[in-house]
Amino acid sequence: MNKAIQYAITTTLILALLIGASLLWLRFEFERVQQDSDTLSTWDQVSVQTLDDDPQIQQPCLHYYPEKRAFFGDLHVHTAASYDSTSFGVTTTVDEAYSFARGTPLPLRLLGDPPDYQPPMLDIGTPLDFTAVTDHAEALGETRLCYTTDHSAYGSLVCRLYRGDVRLPVEEKMQSLMRLASFAIFGQDRSTRVCGEDGSLCRDTAVEVWRENQRSTEAWHDHSEECEFTTFHAYEYTLADQASNLHRNVIFKSSTVPQAPLSAKDAPTPEQLWGWLDETCIEGNGSCDVLAIPHNSNWSSGRMWFPYTNQDLSLQEQQRLAALRARLEPLAEMMQVKGDSECRNGIASVIGAADELCDFEKLRPPSEVIPDCGEKFSSGGMMLKGCVSRYSFVRYALTAGLSEEQALGVNPFKFGIIAATDTHIGAPAGVKENGYQGSHGNDRGIQNRLLGQVNVPGDIAKGSPVRYNPGGIAGIYAVENSRDALFAAMQRKETFGTSGPRITPRFFAGWNIDAGLCQSDNYLAEAYREGVPMGADIPPAPSGAKSSPVFIASANRDPRDGGNLLQRIQIIKGWIDDQGRTQQAVYDVAGAKDTDASVDPQTCAVSGRGFSQLCASWQDPNFDPQVAAVYYARVLENPSCRWSHYDCLSLAPEQRPPSCSDPELPWQIQERAWTSPIWYRP
């Protein structure tokens, strides 16, 4: 064996032993808070109220849009209050995140930067219409206590390791990951050295941080009649089960919210979270309303949307949980920095032609052959391990919901679509491919962004920074930019998501829609009058109606400078066949796949034909009135350069890392938008 190879193997083994020993030492060195088996009972007394004794009153909005306007925003944003932001050196505050959303450039400063360092400046360009800062409820208190110099927790070993005061014998780029691991090794537990014997120090401090978030959120909300900017009180519930992602963002309708954020440490199942939100907020206070938005199902090992009919529960309990979920989770996040969750090719239990566009922004390379989990879920999704389940992907979950409804009388997976960033640097909708500065702080440097695979100690997560992406953005169709109007639109699922561009898609269906509606001057008014929009059910066919419903799909390109032209609109159909199998079909309905549009690989300049606007009417050629189906539209831009290619081009050839020449990594992408579905029920 080559000596260099022997040395590399020996060094790797020693490093692994050192890391493993260090983590085991920490795990046993620190006592854990003994969780009460009935820990949720202590949360029943949490007050639900507006923090301010004299809250500002929202004035009626001056601008009203009867046919609804697309408002853009980000409902998944982390700041330095989140433990996995600060562990990577991020310093951005909640106020700075909201300021960035409103158009103020953000200097990307990290802890430890030299005083004379000039950080890169992030610029959103066009301000957002709405934003929610969703810091992790988990370790919200621990993070604050570890940086509170006059608190007893400050000098604890876990806090010293978390701050980076104690450094382990690993290379520099791994230090921040080790800092993250110092909290993560406690899993669902808490450290007694930081949180006290009963954990109350961390819970009480988390309440203080949550109240600070509320004050900032309320201060940035536009209460005037201009209604220029809407903020939502929100946080993230961050549950992982056997390295499988079950995270949710909790979004409140108003400033009347529970005065403590329930985390996965105290509610270790999503069902407990939904039940608490339902009882404490929705049923407990007439001014409180809430919804939860699951994200990164691509990391969930099939657990995110595992059917209730596959679980060993009574029919009554299956129906109860399905109804609770349907009420609390009307939306799902299609895409964010950690990948696209729409669909995946190569899943044997999905019937239908392969969809080449399902290869978009996958953390596990599309070429990887992965066994199908079938009707079981797996583990290790956050480590990019285990079999692949169709229940990890939005398209197939929507389809599974059809059979769930047939069996249970309620569809637990009847959700609309949004996208988000999941930025951990406090930069909501910082989604530019050209000029991307990373998403977590440790990827601020170009060489770190272009890294290949990185394993995070402690089985926390695994990934390749170069396979991350800038994330997406949420779109909401509402009559005005107010909390009430936007929240109502989210509940009725009249939403969409994009991979970053501000494309505005529309999607309608109805029995009596005129097939020539796209040419009408009153397109929107007629579409709303004769049909239903995205997020709705097609009503029963009236007498004399067409043999199948008419769908109308349209889209406008991103009108801003640098916005690309559109290529085409597709309609995706999902259904369960008479053998109980998941079926899919993709139809091109507007535009054209084969055009002369191209991208110059040396400059990233785009050229060729495309469309500023597309619109088409369509009827399902295989419509069966006896078979339930779900439909959504996907809008594609012409190809453009991926962020990693811009980064590679900015380096001299001899400075480019291996990822710049990796044939498995796409150098160009097709940005896109997804509408919420429309359902047909026999």
C-alpha positions in Angstrom: 0.0 0.0 0.0 1.3 3.5 -0.8 2.8 5.2 2.3 0.7 8.3 1.6 -2.4 6.3 1.7 -1.4 4.5 4.8 -0.7 7.8 6.5 -4.0 9.2 5.4 -5.9 6.1 6.8 -4.0 6.2 10.1 -4.6 9.9 10.5 -8.3 9.5 9.8 -8.6 6.7 12.3 -6.8 8.6 15.0 -9.0 11.7 14.3 -12.1 9.6 14.4 -11.1 8.1 17.8 -10.2 11.5 19.2 -13.6 12.9 18.2 -15.5 9.9 19.4 -13.7 9.9 22.7 -14.3 13.6 23.1 -18.0 13.3 22.4 -18.4 10.3 24.7 -16.5 12.1 27.5 -18.9 15.1 27.1 -21.9 12.9 27.0 -21.0 11.2 30.3 -19.3 14.2 31.9 -22.5 16.2 31.9 -25.5 15.1 33.7 -28.8 15.3 31.9 -32.0 16.8 33.1 -34.4 13.9 33.9 -37.4 14.6 31.7 -40.8 14.0 33.4 -42.9 11.5 31.5 -45.7 14.0 31.7 -43.6 17.0 30.9 -46.3 18.5 28.7 -48.6 19.0 31.7 -46.4 21.9 32.8 -47.1 23.7 29.6 -50.9 23.7 30.1 -50.6 26.8 32.2 -48.7 28.9 29.6 -50.4 32.2 29.1 -51.7 33.2 25.7 -51.6 37.0 25.3 -50.3 40.0 23.5 -47.0 41.0 25.1 -47.6 44.8 24.9 -50.2 46.1 27.4 -51.1 48.8 24.9 -50.6 47.2 21.5 -50.7 49.2 18.3 -54.0 48.8 16.3 -53.7 47.7 12.7 -55.3 50.4 10.5 -57.4 49.3 7.5 -55.2 48.8 4.5 -55.4 51.5 1.9 -54.6 49.1 -1.0 -57.1 46.4 -1.7 -56.9 43.8 -4.6 -60.3 42.1 -5.3 -58.7 39.6 -7.6 -55.8 39.1 -5.2 -52.2 40.1 -5.7 -49.0 38.0 -5.2 -47.2 39.0 -2.1 -43.6 37.6 -1.6 -41.9 36.7 1.7 -39.9 34.3 3.7 -41.3 32.2 6.6 -38.1 30.4 7.6 -35.4 32.6 8.9 -32.8 32.1 11.6 -30.6 34.6 13.5 -27.9 34.5 16.1 -30.6 33.4 18.6 -30.5 30.0 17.0 -27.9 27.6 18.4 -26.8 26.4 15.0 -26.3 30.0 13.8 -24.1 31.1 16.7 -22.1 27.9 16.6 -21.0 29.0 13.1 -20.2 32.5 14.2 -23.3 34.3 13.0 -24.1 37.6 14.8 -27.2 38.8 12.9 -30.0 39.9 15.2 -33.7 39.7 14.7 -33.9 43.4 14.0 -31.2 43.2 11.4 -33.0 40.3 9.7 -36.2 42.3 9.4 -34.2 45.3 8.3 -32.6 43.2 5.5 -36.1 42.0 4.5 -37.0 45.7 4.0 -34.1 46.4 1.7 -31.2 47.4 4.0 -27.9 45.8 3.0 -26.6 43.4 5.6 -22.8 43.0 6.5 -22.2 39.3 7.0 -20.1 39.6 10.2 -19.0 36.5 12.1 -17.7 36.1 15.6 -13.9 36.4 15.7 -13.6 38.6 12.6 -10.7 41.0 13.0 -11.7 44.6 13.7 -10.5 45.8 10.3 -12.2 43.0 8.4 -14.6 44.2 5.7 -17.3 41.6 5.6 -19.2 40.9 2.4 -22.4 42.9 2.0 -25.7 41.1 1.3 -28.3 43.0 -0.7 -31.9 41.7 -1.2 -32.6 44.2 -3.9 -36.4 44.3 -3.9 -37.8 44.4 -0.3 -40.2 41.6 0.8 -43.9 42.0 1.6 -43.8 39.7 4.7 -41.3 37.9 6.9 -41.2 35.6 9.9 -38.1 35.0 12.0 -38.2 31.4 13.1 -35.4 30.8 15.5 -35.2 27.3 17.0 -37.1 26.8 20.2 -34.6 24.1 21.1 -31.6 25.5 22.9 -33.0 29.0 22.8 -32.2 29.4 26.5 -28.9 27.4 26.3 -27.5 29.7 23.6 -28.3 32.8 25.5 -26.9 31.5 28.8 -23.7 30.3 27.3 -23.0 33.9 26.2 -24.1 35.5 29.5 -20.8 36.2 31.2 -22.3 36.7 34.7 -24.3 33.5 34.7 -23.1 30.3 36.3 -23.6 28.4 33.0 -21.0 30.6 31.2 -18.0 28.7 32.7 -19.4 25.2 32.2 -17.4 23.0 29.9 -20.2 22.6 27.4 -20.6 26.4 27.1 -16.9 26.8 26.7 -16.8 24.2 24.0 -19.9 25.7 22.3 -18.3 29.2 22.3 -15.1 27.7 20.9 -13.1 28.6 24.0 -12.1 24.9 24.2 -10.8 23.6 20.9 -10.7 20.0 20.0 -7.8 18.4 18.0 -9.5 18.7 14.6 -8.8 20.8 11.6 -10.0 24.4 11.6 -13.0 23.9 9.3 -14.3 21.3 11.7 -14.2 23.5 14.8 -17.6 25.1 14.2 -19.1 21.7 13.6 -17.7 20.5 16.9 -19.3 23.6 18.6 -22.6 22.6 17.2 -22.1 19.0 18.3 -21.6 20.2 21.9 -25.3 20.9 22.2 -26.6 18.3 19.8 -25.1 15.4 21.8 -27.8 16.0 24.5 -30.4 15.2 21.9 -33.9 15.8 23.4 -32.4 16.3 26.9 -30.8 19.3 28.6 -27.5 19.7 30.4 -27.9 20.1 34.2 -24.7 22.2 34.3 -26.3 24.7 32.0 -30.0 24.4 32.7 -30.1 23.4 36.3 -31.4 20.2 37.9 -34.9 20.6 36.6 -34.1 22.4 33.3 -36.0 25.6 34.4 -33.0 27.9 33.8 -33.1 27.2 30.1 -36.9 27.2 29.8 -37.1 30.5 31.6 -34.3 32.1 29.5 -36.0 30.8 26.3 -39.1 32.7 27.4 -37.1 35.9 27.7 -35.6 35.4 24.2 -39.0 34.6 22.8 -40.3 37.8 24.2 -37.5 39.8 22.7 -38.4 38.2 19.3 -42.0 39.3 19.8 -41.0 42.9 20.6 -38.9 43.1 17.4 -41.5 41.4 15.3 -44.2 43.8 16.5 -41.9 46.9 16.0 -41.2 46.0 12.4 -44.8 45.3 11.5 -46.4 48.1 9.5 -49.6 49.0 11.4 -50.4 52.0 9.2 -52.9 52.1 6.4 -50.0 51.6 3.9 -49.6 48.0 5.0 -46.1 47.9 3.3 -44.6 45.1 5.5 -46.2 42.3 7.5 -44.4 40.3 10.2 -45.5 37.1 11.8 -44.7 35.9 15.2 -43.1 32.5 14.7 -40.5 30.0 15.8 -39.2 26.6 14.7 -40.0 23.3 16.3 -36.9 21.2 15.6 -37.6 17.5 16.1 -35.3 14.7 14.8 -36.0 11.0 15.3 -33.2 8.6 14.6 -31.5 11.2 12.4 -34.7 11.8 10.5 -36.0 15.3 10.1 -39.4 16.2 11.4 -39.0 20.0 11.7 -41.9 22.5 11.6 -42.2 26.3 11.5 -44.9 27.5 13.8 -46.6 30.6 12.4 -49.1 32.7 14.5 -51.8 34.8 13.0 -51.6 37.8 15.4 -49.6 39.2 18.3 -51.7 37.1 20.7 -49.4 34.1 21.2 -48.4 31.6 23.9 -45.8 33.3 26.0 -43.4 30.3 25.8 -42.4 28.4 22.7 -43.0 24.7 23.0 -39.9 22.8 21.7 -39.2 19.2 20.7 -37.5 18.8 24.1 -40.8 19.0 25.8 -43.1 17.7 23.0 -41.2 14.9 21.4 -43.8 14.1 18.7 -45.5 16.3 16.1 -48.8 15.1 17.4 -48.0 16.6 20.8 -47.1 19.9 19.2 -50.3 20.0 17.2 -52.4 19.1 20.2 -50.8 21.8 22.4 -51.2 24.5 19.7 -54.8 23.4 19.2 -55.7 23.4 22.9 -53.6 26.3 24.1 -53.9 28.7 21.2 -56.9 27.9 18.9 -59.3 26.6 21.5 -57.7 28.4 24.4 -57.9 32.0 23.2 -60.3 33.4 20.7 -57.6 35.9 19.5 -55.0 33.2 18.9 -54.6 31.2 15.7 -51.7 29.2 14.4 -50.5 26.8 11.7 -47.4 24.7 11.3 -45.3 24.2 8.1 -43.2 21.1 7.8 -39.9 21.4 5.9 -37.1 19.3 4.6 -39.2 16.2 4.1 -36.3 15.1 1.9 -34.4 14.4 5.1 -37.2 12.6 6.9 -36.6 8.9 5.9 -40.3 8.7 4.9 -41.5 9.7 8.4 -42.8 13.2 7.5 -45.8 11.9 5.6 -46.0 8.3 6.6 -49.7 7.3 6.2 -51.8 6.9 9.3 -53.3 3.8 7.7 -49.9 2.2 7.8 -49.6 2.7 11.6 -50.7 0.4 14.3 -53.5 2.6 15.6 -57.2 2.2 16.0 -59.4 3.6 13.2 -60.7 6.2 15.6 -57.2 7.3 16.5 -56.1 7.4 12.9 -59.1 9.6 12.0 -58.4 11.9 15.0 -54.8 12.5 14.1 -55.5 12.9 10.5 -58.1 15.6 11.2 -55.8 17.3 13.7 -53.0 17.4 11.2 -55.3 18.6 8.4 -56.4 21.5 10.6 -52.9 22.5 11.8 -50.8 21.9 8.7 -52.3 23.5 5.6 -48.9 24.1 3.9 -45.6 22.4 3.2 -42.3 23.8 2.3 -41.3 22.5 -1.1 -37.7 23.8 -1.2 -35.0 25.6 0.8 -31.2 25.7 1.2 -31.0 22.0 2.1 -32.6 20.8 -1.1 -35.8 20.3 -3.1 -38.5 18.0 -1.7 -40.8 17.8 -4.7 -40.0 14.4 -6.1 -37.2 11.9 -6.9 -36.6 9.6 -9.8 -35.8 5.9 -9.2 -38.4 5.2 -6.5 -39.8 1.8 -7.6 -43.1 2.2 -5.9 -43.9 5.3 -8.0 -45.5 4.4 -11.3 -45.1 6.6 -14.4 -42.5 7.9 -16.7 -39.3 9.4 -15.1 -39.5 13.2 -14.6 -36.0 14.6 -15.5 -36.9 17.8 -13.6 -37.1 15.8 -10.3 -33.2 15.8 -10.4 -33.3 19.5 -9.3 -31.2 20.4 -6.2 -30.9 17.0 -4.6 -28.6 16.5 -1.6 -28.2 12.8 -2.5 -27.0 12.8 -6.2 -29.7 11.8 -8.7 -27.3 9.1 -9.9 -27.2 7.4 -6.5 -29.1 4.1 -6.6 -31.1 3.9 -3.4 -33.4 1.0 -2.3 -37.1 1.9 -2.0 -38.4 1.8 1.5 -41.8 0.7 0.2 -44.4 0.8 3.0 -41.9 1.3 5.8 -40.0 4.3 7.0 -36.3 4.4 7.5 -33.7 6.3 9.6 -30.6 8.3 8.9 -32.1 10.7 6.4 -30.2 13.7 7.8 -27.1 11.6 7.4 -28.1 10.9 3.8 -28.3 7.3 4.7 -31.0 4.6 4.5 -33.6 3.7 1.9 -35.6 6.3 0.0 -39.3 6.6 0.7 -41.9 8.2 -1.5 -43.4 9.6 1.8 -40.4 12.0 1.9 -41.5 13.9 -1.1 -44.3 16.4 -1.6 -45.7 15.0 -4.8 -46.2 11.5 -3.5 -47.5 12.7 -0.1 -50.2 14.6 -1.9 -51.1 11.4 -3.8 -51.0 9.3 -0.6 -53.5 11.8 0.9 -56.1 10.6 -1.7 -56.0 7.1 -0.4 -55.9 8.3 3.2 -59.1 10.2 2.6 -60.8 7.2 1.1 -60.0 5.1 4.1 -60.4 7.7 6.9 -62.8 10.2 5.5 -60.2 13.0 5.9 -57.1 13.9 4.0 -54.2 14.6 6.4 -51.9 15.5 3.5 -54.1 18.1 1.9 -51.6 20.9 1.9 -50.6 23.9 -0.2 -47.1 24.8 -1.3 -44.6 27.5 -0.3 -40.8 27.7 -0.5 -38.3 29.4 1.9 -34.6 29.9 2.5 -33.9 28.5 6.0 -31.2 31.1 6.1 -29.1 30.8 9.2 -27.4 34.2 8.6 -30.5 36.3 9.1 -30.9 37.1 5.4 -34.5 36.3 4.4 -35.0 35.7 0.7 -31.3 36.2 0.0 -31.6 33.9 -2.9 -29.4 35.4 -5.6 -27.3 32.7 -7.4 -24.7 35.3 -8.5 -23.1 36.6 -5.3 -24.4 33.9 -2.9 -22.5 34.0 0.3 -23.6 30.8 1.9 -26.4 30.1 4.3 -24.8 29.2 7.7 -21.8 31.4 8.3 -19.2 28.7 8.1 -19.7 28.7 4.3 -19.0 32.4 3.9 -15.6 31.7 2.3 -15.7 30.5 -1.3 -13.5 27.5 -0.7 -15.8 26.4 2.2 -18.9 26.8 0.0 -17.4 24.6 -2.7 -16.4 21.8 -0.3 -17.4 18.3 -1.1 -18.9 16.0 1.5 -18.6 17.0 5.2 -19.7 14.7 8.1 -20.9 16.4 11.2 -19.8 14.5 14.4 -22.4 12.8 16.5 -24.7 11.8 13.6 -26.3 15.3 13.6 -26.3 15.7 9.8 -24.2 15.0 6.8 -24.0 16.9 3.6 -21.9 18.6 1.0 -22.0 22.5 1.2 -21.6 22.7 -2.6 -24.9 20.7 -2.9 -26.8 23.3 -0.8 -28.4 26.2 -2.7 -29.6 29.8 -1.9 -33.1 28.6 -1.1 -36.5 29.7 -2.3 -39.3 32.2 -1.6 -42.9 32.1 -0.6 -45.8 33.6 -2.6 -49.3 34.3 -1.2 -52.3 35.5 -3.1 -54.3 37.9 -0.9 -56.6 40.9 -1.1 -54.2 43.0 1.0 -50.9 42.8 2.8 -52.2 42.3 6.3 -51.8 39.5 8.8 -55.5 38.6 8.6 -55.5 38.5 4.8 -52.2 36.6 4.4 -53.0 34.1 7.1 -56.4 33.4 5.6 -54.8 32.8 2.3 -52.3 30.4 3.9 -55.2 28.5 5.5 -57.1 28.2 2.2 -53.8 27.2 0.5 -53.8 30.0 -2.1 -50.0 30.0 -2.1 -47.0 29.1 -4.2 -43.3 28.7 -3.9 -40.4 29.5 -6.2 -36.7 28.6 -6.2 -35.8 32.2 -5.8 -37.1 34.3 -8.8 -40.3 36.3 -8.3 -42.3 34.4 -10.8 -46.1 34.8 -10.4 -48.0 31.7 -11.4 -51.8 31.3 -11.4 -53.8 28.0 -11.5 -57.5 27.6 -11.8 -60.0 24.8 -12.6 -63.7 24.5 -13.3 -66.3 22.7 -15.3 -67.5 25.8 -17.3 -64.3 27.8 -17.8 -64.0 29.0 -21.3 -61.1 27.3 -23.0 -60.2 30.6 -24.6 -60.0 32.4 -21.3 -56.3 33.3 -21.7 -57.3 35.8 -24.4 -59.9 37.5 -22.2 -59.3 41.0 -20.9 -61.1 39.9 -17.7 -59.1 36.7 -17.3 -58.8 36.8 -13.5 -62.3 37.9 -12.8 -63.7 35.2 -15.0 -61.4 32.5 -13.7 -62.5 33.3 -10.1 -66.1 33.4 -11.1 -66.2 30.2 -13.2 -63.6 28.1 -11.4 -61.6 27.6 -8.2 -58.0 28.8 -7.6 -55.0 26.8 -6.4 -55.6 25.2 -3.0 -59.2 24.4 -3.6 -61.4 21.4 -4.6 -63.1 21.2 -7.9 -66.8 21.2 -7.1 -69.2 18.5 -8.3 -70.0 18.8 -12.0 -73.2 20.7 -12.7 -75.7 19.3 -15.2 -74.6 20.0 -18.8 -71.0 20.5 -17.8 -68.0 19.4 -19.9 -66.9 15.8 -19.7 -63.8 16.9 -17.7 -62.8 20.1 -15.9 -60.8 22.8 -17.6 -57.6 23.9 -16.1 -56.0 27.3 -16.7 -52.3 27.8 -15.9 -50.5 31.1 -16.4 -47.3 32.8 -15.2 -45.4 36.0 -15.5 -41.7 36.1 -15.4 -39.7 37.9 -12.7 -39.9 41.5 -13.9 -36.8 42.7 -12.0 -33.5 43.4 -13.6 -31.7 40.1 -14.2 -35.0 38.2 -14.3 -34.9 35.3 -16.8 -37.4 34.4 -19.5 -39.9 31.6 -19.0 -39.6 28.4 -20.9 -42.8 26.4 -20.2 -45.6 25.5 -17.8 -46.3 21.9 -16.9 -49.2 20.4 -15.0 -48.4 17.4 -12.8 -51.1 14.9 -11.9 -51.0 12.3 -9.1 -53.5 9.5 -8.4 -53.9 6.1 -6.9 -54.8 3.4 -9.4 -57.1 0.4 -8.9 -54.3 -1.6 -7.5 -53.4 0.9 -4.9 -50.3 2.1 -6.6 -48.9 5.7 -6.7 -49.2 7.1 -10.2 -47.8 10.3 -11.7 -48.0 12.1 -15.1 -46.4 15.3 -16.3 -47.9 17.4 -19.1 -46.4 20.3 -21.0 -49.2 22.8 -21.5 -47.6 26.1 -22.4 -44.3 27.3 -23.9 -41.8 24.9 -25.4 -39.1 22.6 -24.1 -37.0 22.8 -27.2 -36.0 26.4 -27.9 -32.6 28.0 -28.7 -32.2 29.3 -25.1 -28.7 28.6 -23.8 -26.1 29.6 -21.2 -22.5 30.5 -21.9 -20.4 28.3 -19.5 -17.5 30.8 -19.6 -19.5 33.9 -18.7 -23.0 32.7 -17.6 -24.6 35.0 -20.1 -28.0 33.7 -21.2 -29.4 34.0 -24.7 -32.2 32.7 -26.9 -35.9 32.8 -27.0 -38.3 32.6 -24.1 -41.5 34.1 -22.7 -42.4 37.0 -20.5 -45.8 35.6 -20.0 -47.5 32.2 -20.6 -51.1 31.1 -20.3 -52.9 27.9 -21.5 -56.1 26.0 -21.0 -55.9 22.3 -20.6 -58.1 19.2 -20.1 -56.8 15.9 -18.7 -56.8 13.5 -21.6 -57.0 10.6 -19.2 -59.6 12.0 -16.8 -61.7 9.4 -15.1 -64.6 10.9 -13.1 -64.5 7.9 -10.7 -60.9 8.4 -9.7 -59.7 11.0 -7.2 -56.7 13.1 -8.4 -54.5 15.9 -7.4 -53.0 18.5 -9.9 -50.5 21.3 -9.5 -48.6 23.5 -12.0 -44.8 23.9 -12.3 -43.4 26.9 -14.2 -39.8 26.7 -15.6 -37.4 29.4 -16.5 -34.8 29.1 -19.3 -31.5 27.6 -18.0 -29.1 29.8 -16.1 -25.9 29.3 -14.1 -26.0 27.7 -10.7 -24.4 29.6 -7.8 -21.5 27.2 -7.6 -20.5 27.8 -11.3 -20.4 31.6 -10.6 -18.1 30.8 -7.7 -15.9 28.5 -9.8 -15.6 31.1 -12.6 -14.5 33.7 -10.0 -11.4 31.6 -9.2 -8.3 31.1 -11.2 -8.3 27.7 -12.8 -5.5 26.4 -10.5 -7.5 27.6 -7.4 -10.7 25.7 -8.3 -11.5 22.8 -6.0 -12.5 19.3 -7.3 -16.2 20.2 -7.1 -15.7 22.7 -10.0 -15.0 19.8 -12.3 -17.4 17.3 -10.8 -19.6 15.9 -13.5 -22.2 14.9 -10.9 -22.7 18.6 -9.9 -24.8 20.5 -12.4 -23.3 23.8 -13.5 -26.6 25.1 -14.8 -30.2 24.9 -13.4 -33.7 25.8 -14.3 -35.3 28.1 -11.7 -38.9 27.4 -11.2 -42.2 27.9 -9.4 -44.8 25.5 -8.0 -48.4 26.3 -7.4 -50.5 24.8 -4.7 -52.6 21.9 -5.9 -56.2 21.6 -7.0 -58.0 18.4 -5.9 -60.6 16.4 -7.8 -62.8 14.2 -5.6 -65.4 11.9 -7.2 
